[in-house]
């Protein structure tokens, strides 16, 4: 497939140079009716090729897209995305067909004159009001989804987690029994206190630092995001969640996991992707890959940006609570 793409690129480049050569000779040549007929038919043929290629790409490469969202809020994002894409593809299909078809239908024919409309208030109203109404509807719908997802005031018993970004790794800490995180600032970074937690704040003592994120299925999670150095972006693609981590301030996002890691590993799309990846790895003599949710950095934050990954494990809440109970608090870690 890659070889075919290279061939198509080479053909397009050669065609471009050929057309440029013809452009420079336009003053010497006059297009004939036969030329016009040929160009019109070529445009029509290209329309068929264009749509055939688009349909093929949708069919062939849909497997590389993300599976269904693994969070409750992500389902709303996906619905918004699907509505937007359906509208875009609908308009694109109509406009592209008209462009190519009209290029064919109204190709130059001897004795036929074009009809010009100098002004049409009706047409102006149609192509001004219609996009305005559609775009306004999309914006209002998008804002309603955004407000619904970002409003954390009515979440019941949310888990509070801080995600801390730095070149080029992630750290995290859970709010303890008080469900309140202690203050944090880069000025407090010292020794094993790598997240800059203010240990004079009583809320900090029962916080639980970790290097691997575990999340409970079905329980809302509020993420407090900080950065130690440059602008990072906490990106969890399978949960449809992303938010910038900005030095000097705390940003926030929230979602409710709806699918455990084990459940996602059984998803048909994930099974197919993992099988494809492992076939490639086997050819290279590498160990097989197993799917895990990941926290990634979606900002190019430096030379080792690609290394900024943290494993995320979504579990049933009872299993999550057992895991969390085995972890030491900040007070215990600092005391060592």
Backbone bond lengths (Angstrom), bond angles and torsions (degrees), N, CA, C in turn:
res aa  C-N    CA-C-N  psi(-1)  N-CA   C-N-CA  omega(-1)  CA-C   N-CA-C  phi
1 X - - - 1.459 - - 1.531 110.85 -
2 X 1.324 115.83 -40.41 1.468 119.87 179.81 1.523 110.69 -63.56
3 X 1.333 116.31 -38.78 1.463 120.36 178.45 1.527 110.64 -62.91
4 X 1.346 116.56 -39.41 1.466 120.88 178.57 1.526 110.81 -62.95
5 X 1.319 116.40 -40.34 1.467 120.52 178.86 1.520 110.32 -63.13
6 X 1.341 116.71 -43.80 1.469 120.84 177.87 1.532 110.99 -60.58
7 X 1.325 116.33 -41.24 1.468 120.55 179.44 1.528 110.19 -63.43
8 X 1.337 116.81 -44.30 1.461 121.06 179.68 1.532 110.82 -62.17
9 X 1.341 116.33 -40.88 1.468 120.20 178.12 1.524 110.53 -62.25
10 X 1.335 115.74 -43.95 1.469 120.00 179.48 1.526 111.05 -62.38
11 X 1.342 116.72 -41.63 1.464 120.85 178.88 1.525 110.64 -63.71
12 X 1.332 116.22 -42.71 1.468 120.02 179.99 1.529 111.39 -64.40
13 X 1.337 116.77 -40.90 1.470 119.93 178.17 1.526 110.76 -63.43
14 X 1.336 116.16 -45.26 1.462 120.25 178.94 1.527 110.69 -61.94
15 X 1.337 116.00 -41.94 1.464 120.84 178.82 1.519 111.15 -63.38
16 X 1.325 116.78 -37.76 1.469 121.15 178.90 1.517 111.13 -62.55
17 X 1.330 116.03 -47.57 1.468 119.70 178.96 1.531 111.29 -62.36
18 X 1.319 115.55 -38.40 1.470 119.75 179.08 1.520 110.45 -64.07
19 X 1.338 116.40 -43.42 1.461 120.44 179.72 1.530 111.06 -66.56
20 X 1.329 116.93 -38.12 1.461 119.73 177.62 1.520 111.19 -62.34
21 X 1.326 115.22 -40.30 1.473 119.68 176.89 1.528 110.85 -60.32
22 X 1.326 115.93 -40.88 1.464 119.94 178.78 1.523 111.66 -66.78
23 X 1.338 116.42 -35.48 1.465 120.23 -179.98 1.523 110.49 -60.61
24 X 1.324 116.03 -42.35 1.471 119.74 -179.37 1.536 112.45 -66.85
25 X 1.324 116.39 -18.35 1.464 119.95 -179.46 1.523 113.28 -102.17
26 X 1.355 116.65 10.49 1.455 119.71 -176.05 1.529 112.90 -62.17
27 X 1.308 115.57 -36.14 1.457 118.89 -177.04 1.536 111.27 -65.60
28 X 1.319 115.68 -23.62 1.452 119.83 -177.07 1.529 111.94 -90.40
29 X 1.343 117.38 -16.03 1.453 120.46 -174.33 1.528 110.55 -124.40
30 X 1.286 115.75 149.32 1.464 122.27 175.53 1.524 107.49 -118.16
31 X 1.333 115.10 129.20 1.460 119.43 -178.56 1.520 109.84 -64.84
32 X 1.322 115.11 132.68 1.459 120.52 177.88 1.524 110.02 -93.76
33 X 1.313 115.22 170.83 1.465 119.57 177.52 1.529 110.44 -62.82
34 X 1.315 116.04 -34.19 1.472 120.37 177.25 1.525 110.90 -65.17
35 X 1.360 117.00 -40.62 1.470 120.58 176.89 1.531 110.75 -61.85
36 X 1.319 116.11 -45.62 1.457 120.48 -179.74 1.527 111.41 -61.23
37 X 1.336 116.00 -41.93 1.460 120.67 179.58 1.523 110.83 -64.26
38 X 1.326 115.25 -41.78 1.474 119.79 179.65 1.524 111.48 -64.39
39 X 1.345 116.59 -44.67 1.459 120.25 -179.18 1.528 111.29 -65.40
40 X 1.319 116.50 -39.16 1.459 119.80 178.43 1.515 111.88 -62.76
41 X 1.334 116.04 -43.20 1.470 119.93 178.63 1.520 111.61 -67.41
42 X 1.339 116.42 -36.59 1.463 119.49 177.23 1.531 111.22 -63.97
43 X 1.348 117.50 -39.23 1.457 120.71 176.93 1.528 111.01 -62.67
44 X 1.327 116.51 -41.05 1.462 120.98 178.67 1.527 110.34 -64.93
45 X 1.331 116.02 -41.84 1.466 120.34 178.48 1.526 110.63 -64.64
46 X 1.347 116.53 -38.97 1.460 119.68 179.02 1.523 110.97 -65.13
47 X 1.336 116.85 -34.80 1.469 119.57 176.84 1.534 110.34 -59.71
48 X 1.320 116.66 -45.04 1.470 120.42 179.01 1.527 110.36 -62.69
49 X 1.341 116.14 -45.06 1.473 120.32 178.48 1.520 111.19 -61.42
50 X 1.332 116.50 -43.20 1.468 122.16 -177.63 1.522 110.96 -59.59
51 X 1.335 116.34 -47.72 1.465 119.35 -178.29 1.519 112.04 -72.80
52 X 1.320 116.89 -33.82 1.470 119.66 176.41 1.528 110.14 -63.77
53 X 1.343 116.57 -41.56 1.458 120.81 179.24 1.526 110.80 -66.68
54 X 1.338 117.33 -40.04 1.454 120.74 179.45 1.530 111.52 -64.39
55 X 1.332 116.43 -44.51 1.468 120.56 178.95 1.525 110.05 -64.19
56 X 1.339 116.95 -40.79 1.463 120.58 178.24 1.530 111.00 -60.86
57 X 1.336 117.21 -43.57 1.471 121.07 -179.13 1.527 111.30 -64.43
58 X 1.341 116.36 -40.50 1.466 119.64 176.44 1.522 110.85 -60.72
59 X 1.328 115.88 -41.76 1.466 119.84 -178.13 1.530 111.46 -73.55
60 X 1.332 116.32 -44.43 1.462 120.77 -173.07 1.522 112.71 -73.97
61 X 1.341 117.14 -40.76 1.462 119.75 -169.22 1.526 114.01 -108.98
62 X 1.319 117.60 10.01 1.467 118.97 176.34 1.524 111.00 -64.40
63 X 1.336 115.98 -22.32 1.465 119.71 -179.09 1.521 112.65 -66.81
64 X 1.343 117.92 -21.84 1.459 119.79 -178.47 1.536 111.53 -84.68
65 X 1.328 116.89 -7.71 1.459 119.94 178.95 1.525 110.18 -74.38
66 X 1.323 115.60 161.78 1.454 120.17 178.39 1.529 110.49 -66.74
67 X 1.328 117.84 147.79 1.466 120.01 174.13 1.523 109.66 -73.22
68 X 1.324 117.15 -173.96 1.458 119.82 178.55 1.523 110.59 -58.90
69 X 1.313 115.69 153.74 1.460 121.71 -174.73 1.528 111.04 -63.01
70 X 1.343 114.41 145.70 1.460 120.65 179.70 1.519 111.52 -100.72
71 X 1.336 116.42 20.56 1.467 120.35 176.71 1.517 108.94 -139.91
72 X 1.309 115.86 156.47 1.471 121.02 179.91 1.529 109.69 -62.66
73 X 1.322 116.17 -45.09 1.462 120.96 -178.59 1.527 111.29 -67.83
74 X 1.327 116.03 -32.67 1.454 120.26 179.37 1.519 112.47 -61.33
75 X 1.328 116.76 -29.98 1.464 120.18 177.68 1.528 110.39 -63.89
76 X 1.332 116.55 -36.82 1.471 119.89 177.45 1.526 110.66 -68.42
77 X 1.336 116.14 -40.74 1.467 119.82 176.07 1.522 110.45 -58.47
78 X 1.340 116.16 -45.56 1.462 120.07 -177.59 1.527 111.55 -63.83
79 X 1.325 116.50 -38.86 1.461 119.98 177.79 1.522 110.46 -63.20
80 X 1.334 116.09 -44.85 1.463 120.96 177.51 1.529 110.44 -60.57
81 X 1.324 116.35 -44.27 1.471 120.96 179.29 1.523 110.92 -62.07
82 X 1.335 116.79 -45.22 1.469 120.12 -178.23 1.528 111.80 -64.17
83 X 1.330 116.92 -42.45 1.466 120.23 178.00 1.529 110.19 -60.58
84 X 1.348 115.97 -45.13 1.464 120.47 -179.80 1.524 111.69 -62.73
85 X 1.337 116.78 -45.17 1.462 120.40 -177.99 1.519 111.98 -67.58
86 X 1.327 117.34 -36.51 1.467 120.18 178.32 1.526 110.04 -62.93
87 X 1.326 116.50 -43.34 1.463 120.47 177.90 1.526 111.12 -63.58
88 X 1.338 116.24 -44.67 1.470 120.06 -179.75 1.527 111.07 -62.04
89 X 1.329 116.52 -46.68 1.460 120.16 -178.64 1.526 111.63 -66.49
90 X 1.336 116.53 -35.40 1.464 120.55 178.37 1.529 110.48 -63.07
91 X 1.330 115.65 -49.40 1.462 120.07 179.86 1.530 110.51 -65.43
92 X 1.336 115.47 -42.85 1.469 120.00 -179.66 1.521 110.87 -60.63
93 X 1.330 117.09 -42.10 1.459 120.50 -178.59 1.523 110.71 -62.71
94 X 1.330 116.51 -45.19 1.465 119.83 -179.59 1.524 111.03 -64.30
95 X 1.338 116.63 -47.66 1.463 120.27 -175.49 1.524 111.77 -66.71
96 X 1.323 117.23 -41.74 1.467 119.47 -179.65 1.526 111.09 -66.10
97 X 1.325 116.95 -40.74 1.465 119.83 178.04 1.517 110.24 -61.75
98 X 1.323 116.66 -44.37 1.467 120.06 -179.85 1.528 111.55 -62.87
99 X 1.347 116.09 -43.30 1.469 119.69 -178.84 1.526 111.17 -60.62
100 X 1.326 116.28 -49.95 1.461 119.53 -176.85 1.529 111.46 -72.69
101 X 1.343 116.44 -39.91 1.464 119.08 -177.90 1.529 111.15 -67.49
102 X 1.325 116.96 -42.05 1.455 120.03 178.85 1.532 111.59 -66.18
103 X 1.345 115.96 -32.52 1.467 119.04 176.57 1.533 110.58 -62.36
104 X 1.318 114.24 -32.55 1.468 119.06 177.81 1.533 111.53 -81.65
105 X 1.336 116.10 -49.16 1.459 119.93 -174.41 1.527 112.37 -64.03
106 X 1.331 115.99 -39.98 1.459 119.75 -174.89 1.533 112.34 -103.88
107 X 1.322 115.49 31.02 1.460 119.07 174.70 1.542 109.10 -65.04
108 X 1.322 114.43 157.07 1.460 118.75 -175.36 1.516 113.43 -62.14
109 X 1.314 117.14 122.91 1.465 123.31 176.47 1.524 107.87 -127.70
110 X 1.294 116.21 132.09 1.465 120.88 -176.98 1.531 110.77 -57.52
111 X 1.328 114.81 131.12 1.454 120.40 177.63 1.513 114.60 87.50
112 X 1.355 117.83 -9.10 1.474 119.41 179.38 1.520 109.71 -98.72
113 X 1.307 116.38 129.41 1.451 121.28 -179.71 1.525 110.60 -108.78
114 X 1.326 114.61 143.60 1.459 119.95 178.07 1.520 110.21 -76.14
115 X 1.345 114.91 147.37 1.460 120.62 176.11 1.521 108.32 -98.10
116 X 1.313 117.65 126.25 1.460 121.79 -177.11 1.524 109.91 -107.79
117 X 1.328 114.76 137.18 1.462 120.88 173.17 1.519 107.72 -106.77
118 X 1.299 116.22 110.72 1.465 119.33 -179.36 1.516 111.21 -70.64
119 X 1.332 116.86 -31.85 1.466 119.83 -177.00 1.519 108.82 -160.33
120 X 1.337 115.92 140.41 1.466 120.61 176.33 1.528 108.25 -150.22
121 X 1.317 115.77 103.50 1.461 119.84 179.91 1.531 111.19 -62.95
122 X 1.319 116.40 -33.77 1.468 120.31 -178.99 1.529 110.64 -64.07
123 X 1.346 115.81 -47.75 1.462 119.27 179.25 1.529 111.36 -64.15
124 X 1.325 116.17 -40.91 1.476 120.31 178.49 1.528 110.93 -58.94
125 X 1.341 116.19 -42.78 1.461 120.73 179.58 1.527 111.01 -64.61
126 X 1.342 116.00 -41.11 1.465 120.09 -177.14 1.522 111.01 -64.20
127 X 1.359 116.76 -51.94 1.468 117.45 -174.76 1.532 113.54 -83.04
128 X 1.316 117.52 0.05 1.468 120.54 171.76 1.523 111.15 -98.43
129 X 1.337 115.99 -48.31 1.468 120.36 -175.56 1.525 111.70 -72.49
130 X 1.338 117.15 -41.93 1.472 119.87 -176.63 1.530 112.56 -59.47
131 X 1.362 119.67 -53.37 1.475 118.13 177.39 1.526 112.90 -62.29
132 X 1.325 117.05 -33.88 1.469 119.86 179.95 1.527 111.07 -62.71
133 X 1.329 115.92 -45.92 1.469 120.49 -178.98 1.532 110.37 -65.77
134 X 1.345 116.23 -44.78 1.473 119.81 -178.25 1.525 111.05 -64.27
135 X 1.332 117.21 -47.36 1.468 120.86 -178.81 1.524 111.47 -66.29
136 X 1.345 116.91 -39.14 1.464 119.83 177.25 1.527 110.44 -61.99
137 X 1.340 116.12 -40.53 1.464 119.78 177.53 1.515 112.09 -62.98
138 X 1.351 116.64 -42.90 1.465 120.42 178.50 1.528 111.41 -64.01
139 X 1.330 116.37 -42.23 1.466 120.21 -179.19 1.527 110.68 -64.44
140 X 1.327 116.65 -44.84 1.472 120.03 179.58 1.521 110.61 -63.41
141 X 1.328 116.16 -42.74 1.469 120.37 177.69 1.526 110.62 -62.60
142 X 1.341 116.44 -44.81 1.466 120.46 179.31 1.517 112.29 -62.36
143 X 1.326 116.81 -41.66 1.466 120.33 178.64 1.522 111.41 -64.41
144 X 1.330 116.53 -39.30 1.472 119.29 179.71 1.523 110.96 -64.32
145 X 1.351 116.12 -39.95 1.471 120.11 177.15 1.530 110.01 -65.56
146 X 1.342 116.31 -44.31 1.462 120.77 -179.30 1.530 111.47 -61.34
147 X 1.327 116.89 -45.06 1.466 121.00 179.96 1.523 110.38 -64.37
148 X 1.331 116.43 -41.95 1.458 120.61 -179.25 1.525 111.57 -63.10
149 X 1.340 115.64 -38.60 1.467 119.89 -176.54 1.529 112.13 -78.32
150 X 1.317 117.02 -38.16 1.465 120.29 -174.69 1.527 113.62 -85.12
151 X 1.320 117.49 -14.06 1.468 120.08 179.19 1.527 109.36 -78.77
152 X 1.308 116.55 110.25 1.476 121.21 -177.77 1.527 112.60 -102.93
153 X 1.323 117.59 7.72 1.464 120.57 -173.85 1.525 112.94 -68.76
154 X 1.341 117.15 -26.13 1.470 119.43 -176.70 1.529 113.15 -106.59
155 X 1.345 117.59 14.31 1.463 120.19 178.21 1.528 110.23 -72.35
156 X 1.312 115.89 135.98 1.466 121.00 -179.23 1.529 110.31 -94.02
157 X 1.326 115.18 123.06 1.463 122.63 176.19 1.526 112.79 48.85
158 X 1.327 117.80 57.03 1.470 119.21 -179.03 1.523 112.03 -73.87
159 X 1.310 116.07 149.80 1.462 122.07 172.29 1.528 107.39 -86.78
160 X 1.325 116.83 130.25 1.463 121.13 -178.83 1.530 108.70 -102.42
161 X 1.334 115.46 123.53 1.465 121.20 -178.04 1.525 108.96 -132.24
162 X 1.324 116.21 133.94 1.457 120.02 171.91 1.517 109.21 -98.26
163 X 1.330 115.91 133.21 1.460 121.93 174.19 1.528 107.12 -112.74
164 X 1.325 115.66 124.49 1.464 121.65 -172.82 1.524 109.43 -115.45
165 X 1.328 116.70 120.67 1.465 122.07 -176.78 1.520 110.69 -103.26
166 X 1.321 115.36 141.85 1.463 120.63 173.50 1.525 107.66 -158.17
167 X 1.307 116.13 156.47 1.455 119.66 178.11 1.530 109.62 -68.19
168 X 1.330 120.17 116.10 1.449 129.04 -2.90 1.519 107.70 -130.73
169 X 1.325 116.73 69.39 1.459 121.36 -178.41 1.520 109.52 -157.62
170 X 1.330 114.68 173.62 1.454 121.86 177.66 1.530 109.59 -121.97
171 X 1.307 115.65 148.01 1.460 122.14 167.99 1.516 107.47 -132.27
172 X 1.314 116.60 163.08 1.464 119.90 179.99 1.525 109.82 -148.12
173 X 1.311 115.86 159.17 1.470 120.68 172.50 1.526 108.61 -147.09
174 X 1.325 113.74 142.44 1.455 121.17 178.90 1.524 109.31 -97.39
175 X 1.328 115.51 143.63 1.458 119.11 170.79 1.528 108.11 -66.19
176 X 1.320 116.44 139.77 1.462 120.80 -176.42 1.516 112.62 -78.87
177 X 1.338 114.87 -148.71 1.469 120.54 -176.92 1.520 112.63 -60.83
178 X 1.349 116.72 -28.05 1.464 119.41 -179.91 1.530 112.33 -79.48
179 X 1.352 117.15 -6.83 1.460 123.79 -178.88 1.531 112.26 54.07
180 X 1.338 115.29 34.69 1.465 121.26 177.24 1.523 108.85 -137.31
181 X 1.300 116.68 129.21 1.456 121.28 179.61 1.529 110.53 -80.49
182 X 1.328 116.05 141.87 1.458 120.28 173.45 1.520 110.68 -74.42
183 X 1.305 115.93 164.67 1.467 119.97 -179.86 1.520 110.77 -64.91
184 X 1.332 114.93 155.13 1.456 120.78 177.06 1.511 110.45 -141.32
185 X 1.331 116.08 144.16 1.456 120.77 178.19 1.520 107.95 -161.31
186 X 1.341 116.23 146.44 1.458 119.70 -178.40 1.527 112.00 -59.83
187 X 1.327 118.31 -22.65 1.476 120.82 -179.95 1.522 111.79 -65.44
188 X 1.342 117.25 -21.08 1.471 120.45 -177.53 1.530 112.48 -92.46
189 X 1.313 117.42 1.33 1.465 119.51 -179.92 1.527 109.31 -68.83
190 X 1.313 115.19 121.63 1.461 120.06 179.75 1.524 108.86 -163.81
191 X 1.323 116.54 127.38 1.460 121.10 177.26 1.516 111.64 60.12
192 X 1.328 115.51 -125.85 1.459 119.51 -177.86 1.522 112.56 -79.75
193 X 1.317 116.94 -7.11 1.466 120.70 176.83 1.535 108.96 -83.75
194 X 1.335 115.63 68.61 1.462 121.14 -171.61 1.523 113.53 -78.01
195 X 1.321 117.92 -10.63 1.452 120.69 179.12 1.528 112.26 -97.87
196 X 1.324 116.74 -1.21 1.458 119.64 179.02 1.512 113.24 67.24
197 X 1.325 116.73 44.01 1.469 121.37 179.28 1.534 109.16 -82.50
198 X 1.320 115.71 133.38 1.469 121.50 179.18 1.530 108.42 -78.87
199 X 1.320 116.34 102.90 1.461 120.47 -175.77 1.523 112.77 -76.95
200 X 1.341 118.08 -5.85 1.472 119.54 173.73 1.529 111.24 -82.38
201 X 1.332 115.88 -12.11 1.466 120.76 176.55 1.531 107.90 -84.11
202 X 1.319 116.80 121.23 1.473 120.83 -176.18 1.532 111.98 -61.67
203 X 1.322 116.46 -27.42 1.467 118.55 178.29 1.525 112.58 -67.45
204 X 1.332 116.48 -16.92 1.466 120.59 -177.84 1.526 112.72 -79.15
205 X 1.317 117.26 -25.17 1.463 120.64 -168.94 1.522 113.21 -61.94
206 X 1.347 116.99 -36.71 1.471 118.88 -178.16 1.532 113.08 -98.37
207 X 1.336 116.58 7.07 1.471 119.17 175.05 1.521 109.97 -66.24
208 X 1.315 115.99 150.33 1.465 120.83 -174.11 1.532 110.04 -119.55
209 X 1.352 117.98 108.88 1.472 120.52 179.29 1.528 111.19 -81.20
210 X 1.346 116.48 141.48 1.470 121.31 -179.73 1.527 109.71 -142.80
211 X 1.317 116.02 162.39 1.471 122.47 174.55 1.526 111.22 -114.72
212 X 1.339 116.91 5.53 1.459 122.10 177.80 1.522 107.82 -144.00
213 X 1.318 116.49 128.44 1.459 120.85 -176.16 1.527 111.21 -84.64
214 X 1.326 115.66 128.27 1.458 122.17 169.99 1.515 107.41 -117.80
215 X 1.335 116.54 134.20 1.456 121.05 -178.30 1.525 110.05 -127.69
216 X 1.341 117.34 143.32 1.468 120.21 178.95 1.528 111.53 -87.13
217 X 1.296 116.43 134.22 1.459 120.90 177.38 1.528 109.95 -67.78
218 X 1.325 115.70 133.79 1.454 120.63 174.29 1.515 115.55 85.46
219 X 1.342 117.92 -2.71 1.468 120.44 178.80 1.527 109.58 -111.22
220 X 1.333 117.87 130.81 1.465 119.74 179.29 1.524 111.43 -61.24
221 X 1.320 116.24 140.97 1.465 122.29 178.79 1.522 108.59 -123.54
222 X 1.333 116.38 124.83 1.464 121.32 175.43 1.520 107.74 -103.58
223 X 1.319 116.05 122.84 1.454 121.72 -179.50 1.528 110.08 -101.22
224 X 1.318 116.04 125.44 1.456 122.51 171.90 1.531 106.51 -99.85
225 X 1.304 117.58 124.98 1.461 121.33 -170.57 1.522 111.21 -114.84
226 X 1.346 116.02 131.11 1.460 121.93 176.15 1.525 109.88 -132.81
227 X 1.337 115.22 159.12 1.465 120.80 176.12 1.524 109.01 -129.72
228 X 1.317 115.68 140.58 1.466 120.93 -179.46 1.529 111.80 -84.75
229 X 1.341 116.93 -29.62 1.467 117.62 -168.68 1.519 114.15 -133.14
230 X 1.331 117.72 -69.93 1.466 121.06 -175.75 1.525 108.99 -119.16
231 X 1.322 114.94 -179.25 1.458 119.80 178.87 1.526 109.94 -73.20
232 X 1.323 115.98 120.90 1.462 123.03 173.82 1.524 108.26 -116.17
233 X 1.321 116.22 174.06 1.460 119.69 176.48 1.519 109.15 -141.68
234 X 1.332 116.20 116.16 1.462 121.35 178.90 1.526 108.93 -76.25
235 X 1.310 115.88 115.44 1.460 121.53 -173.24 1.521 109.67 -126.61
236 X 1.332 116.49 120.03 1.463 122.66 178.09 1.532 106.84 -122.74
237 X 1.339 117.30 85.61 1.464 121.11 -168.19 1.516 115.17 -58.74
238 X 1.324 118.39 -38.73 1.460 120.35 -176.90 1.521 112.46 -70.40
239 X 1.334 116.78 -19.36 1.461 120.96 176.89 1.524 111.21 -98.91
240 X 1.347 116.68 -0.22 1.473 123.18 -177.56 1.536 110.36 57.20
241 X 1.309 116.44 43.07 1.461 120.77 -176.43 1.523 110.33 -125.01
242 X 1.321 115.54 134.77 1.459 121.05 177.30 1.523 109.60 -156.87
243 X 1.338 115.13 138.99 1.465 120.33 176.64 1.518 108.61 -156.45
244 X 1.326 116.72 141.07 1.457 121.46 178.58 1.522 111.38 -68.52
245 X 1.326 115.42 143.31 1.467 122.56 171.90 1.531 106.32 -105.07
246 X 1.318 116.10 111.72 1.465 121.73 -169.79 1.528 110.10 -109.24
247 X 1.337 118.19 126.68 1.476 120.09 177.70 1.529 110.59 -58.01
248 X 1.338 115.27 134.78 1.458 120.02 175.47 1.514 115.80 87.97
249 X 1.337 117.52 -0.77 1.463 119.15 178.93 1.521 110.13 -148.55
250 X 1.330 116.07 164.51 1.464 122.22 178.51 1.523 108.27 -109.79
251 X 1.340 116.07 122.01 1.465 120.83 173.91 1.532 108.45 -104.66
252 X 1.311 116.02 172.67 1.468 118.47 -171.77 1.518 111.66 -148.00
253 X 1.318 115.82 146.16 1.462 122.19 168.59 1.527 107.49 -150.02
254 X 1.304 116.46 165.98 1.463 120.10 -177.25 1.526 110.18 -150.85
255 X 1.318 116.06 149.78 1.459 121.20 170.74 1.520 109.20 -160.47
256 X 1.323 115.82 167.42 1.461 122.30 -179.60 1.522 108.44 -117.53
257 X 1.337 119.30 109.08 1.469 120.40 179.22 1.524 110.90 -59.21
258 X 1.329 115.76 136.99 1.468 119.93 -177.58 1.520 113.16 -120.01
259 X 1.335 116.81 -2.20 1.460 120.33 -176.66 1.522 109.25 -145.83
260 X 1.308 117.34 123.81 1.462 120.24 179.74 1.529 109.77 -69.39
261 X 1.331 114.99 166.19 1.468 119.91 177.50 1.525 110.74 -59.28
262 X 1.331 116.24 -43.52 1.467 120.17 -179.09 1.524 111.07 -63.77
263 X 1.321 117.23 -38.46 1.467 120.31 178.87 1.525 110.95 -66.67
264 X 1.328 116.68 -40.78 1.466 119.56 179.50 1.526 111.39 -67.02
265 X 1.334 116.90 -32.93 1.467 119.94 178.57 1.533 112.08 -63.97
266 X 1.337 116.90 -21.31 1.460 121.14 179.06 1.523 112.58 -92.74
267 X 1.324 116.76 -3.84 1.460 120.99 178.51 1.537 109.77 -62.99
268 X 1.320 116.56 136.97 1.474 120.78 -174.66 1.529 112.07 -58.20
269 X 1.331 117.03 -43.09 1.465 119.82 -179.06 1.526 110.98 -66.43
270 X 1.331 116.77 -39.99 1.464 120.01 179.30 1.523 110.24 -67.39
271 X 1.331 117.27 -41.08 1.468 120.91 178.38 1.528 109.94 -58.91
272 X 1.345 116.63 -44.00 1.467 120.89 -179.60 1.528 110.96 -65.90
273 X 1.329 116.85 -42.25 1.463 120.35 -179.89 1.525 111.02 -64.21
274 X 1.327 115.94 -45.87 1.471 120.43 -179.02 1.523 110.03 -61.70
275 X 1.333 116.93 -41.37 1.460 120.33 178.99 1.520 110.93 -62.37
276 X 1.325 116.81 -42.34 1.461 121.06 179.47 1.530 111.02 -64.96
277 X 1.330 116.32 -43.71 1.469 120.99 178.62 1.523 110.63 -61.88
278 X 1.324 116.47 -43.91 1.467 119.88 -177.62 1.529 112.29 -69.28
279 X 1.325 117.23 -28.93 1.471 119.50 174.25 1.530 109.98 -63.98
280 X 1.338 115.68 -42.80 1.472 120.19 179.27 1.527 110.26 -66.78
281 X 1.339 116.11 -42.77 1.474 119.86 -179.77 1.529 111.33 -65.44
282 X 1.326 116.39 -36.12 1.468 119.80 179.53 1.528 110.62 -64.24
283 X 1.344 116.98 -38.95 1.457 120.80 177.74 1.523 111.76 -62.94
284 X 1.339 116.14 -28.68 1.465 120.74 179.84 1.529 112.31 -93.06
285 X 1.327 116.65 -0.82 1.456 120.32 -179.27 1.518 113.63 75.07
286 X 1.331 117.13 25.14 1.462 121.32 -178.37 1.520 110.79 -98.35
287 X 1.334 115.63 160.22 1.460 120.94 179.84 1.526 110.39 -67.41
288 X 1.336 117.74 151.16 1.470 120.37 -179.89 1.528 111.99 -66.31
289 X 1.318 115.07 152.18 1.458 123.11 -178.63 1.520 109.85 -99.41
290 X 1.328 116.27 142.97 1.464 121.37 174.11 1.524 108.81 -121.88
291 X 1.307 116.56 135.42 1.463 120.26 -176.13 1.527 111.65 -65.75
292 X 1.328 115.17 137.66 1.462 123.29 169.45 1.517 108.36 -143.25
293 X 1.325 115.89 147.32 1.459 119.16 168.80 1.526 108.02 -65.09
294 X 1.345 116.26 148.29 1.457 120.34 -179.41 1.520 111.13 -133.98
295 X 1.328 114.34 145.23 1.459 121.78 165.78 1.522 106.26 -97.00
296 X 1.324 116.75 122.17 1.459 122.38 -176.98 1.523 109.99 -118.83
297 X 1.331 115.43 163.16 1.459 120.65 171.50 1.519 107.38 -99.67
298 X 1.332 116.81 125.41 1.458 120.79 -177.71 1.530 112.58 -106.23
299 X 1.330 115.51 23.86 1.460 121.75 171.32 1.528 107.55 -123.23
300 X 1.322 116.13 140.10 1.466 118.85 177.41 1.525 106.96 -76.40
301 X 1.322 116.06 96.19 1.463 121.77 -167.99 1.529 113.54 -102.60
302 X 1.324 117.87 6.42 1.454 119.81 179.79 1.516 111.69 148.78
303 X 1.321 115.50 -174.22 1.468 121.57 -172.16 1.523 113.23 -62.61
304 X 1.335 117.90 -34.09 1.468 120.61 -178.23 1.520 111.95 -107.23
305 X 1.321 116.14 29.35 1.464 122.19 179.12 1.524 111.68 -51.27
306 X 1.329 117.19 -40.43 1.463 121.89 -176.29 1.533 112.27 -63.80
307 X 1.337 117.32 -18.18 1.460 120.82 -179.03 1.521 113.39 -83.67
308 X 1.330 117.57 -7.85 1.461 120.20 -175.62 1.521 110.59 -78.16
309 X 1.320 115.11 87.74 1.458 121.81 179.12 1.524 109.37 -136.04
310 X 1.311 115.61 142.33 1.456 120.96 172.54 1.527 108.23 -133.70
311 X 1.313 115.80 132.01 1.461 121.28 -179.54 1.529 109.98 -71.19
312 X 1.333 115.50 137.44 1.464 121.70 176.80 1.523 108.27 -119.20
313 X 1.322 115.99 128.19 1.464 121.15 177.54 1.527 108.35 -117.51
314 X 1.317 116.14 120.35 1.468 120.75 176.20 1.520 108.26 -99.29
315 X 1.335 115.43 126.74 1.458 121.48 -176.03 1.528 110.32 -128.01
316 X 1.312 115.32 167.23 1.460 119.23 167.81 1.530 107.45 -63.59
317 X 1.321 117.04 149.88 1.460 120.10 -171.08 1.525 112.41 -60.37
318 X 1.329 117.86 -36.22 1.465 120.21 179.60 1.531 110.52 -63.07
319 X 1.338 117.15 -42.25 1.461 121.23 178.43 1.531 110.72 -67.17
320 X 1.326 116.31 -38.13 1.459 119.92 177.36 1.527 110.80 -62.21
321 X 1.310 117.00 -44.84 1.474 120.36 -178.84 1.531 111.16 -62.84
322 X 1.333 117.00 -38.04 1.465 120.14 176.91 1.525 110.65 -63.36
323 X 1.312 116.40 -44.10 1.470 120.62 179.26 1.515 110.80 -62.47
324 X 1.329 117.16 -46.49 1.463 120.75 -177.01 1.526 111.23 -64.07
325 X 1.330 116.53 -32.87 1.466 120.38 -178.76 1.525 112.21 -66.72
326 X 1.320 117.10 -19.27 1.468 120.19 -179.44 1.531 112.38 -85.81
327 X 1.327 117.96 -7.12 1.455 121.52 -174.82 1.529 111.73 -92.51
328 X 1.334 114.76 147.82 1.461 120.50 -179.90 1.526 111.16 -82.01
329 X 1.330 115.32 149.90 1.460 120.71 176.70 1.531 109.91 -82.92
330 X 1.315 115.68 168.96 1.462 120.32 178.42 1.519 110.84 -60.10
331 X 1.329 116.87 -39.41 1.462 120.78 -179.65 1.534 110.19 -60.63
332 X 1.328 115.96 -42.19 1.466 120.29 -179.84 1.521 111.18 -69.68
333 X 1.333 117.18 -38.91 1.458 120.51 -179.21 1.526 110.73 -66.40
334 X 1.322 116.46 -47.05 1.475 121.12 -178.27 1.514 110.69 -65.52
335 X 1.330 117.39 -35.87 1.470 121.20 -178.25 1.520 110.78 -62.03
336 X 1.332 117.04 -30.71 1.467 120.08 179.19 1.529 110.65 -68.24
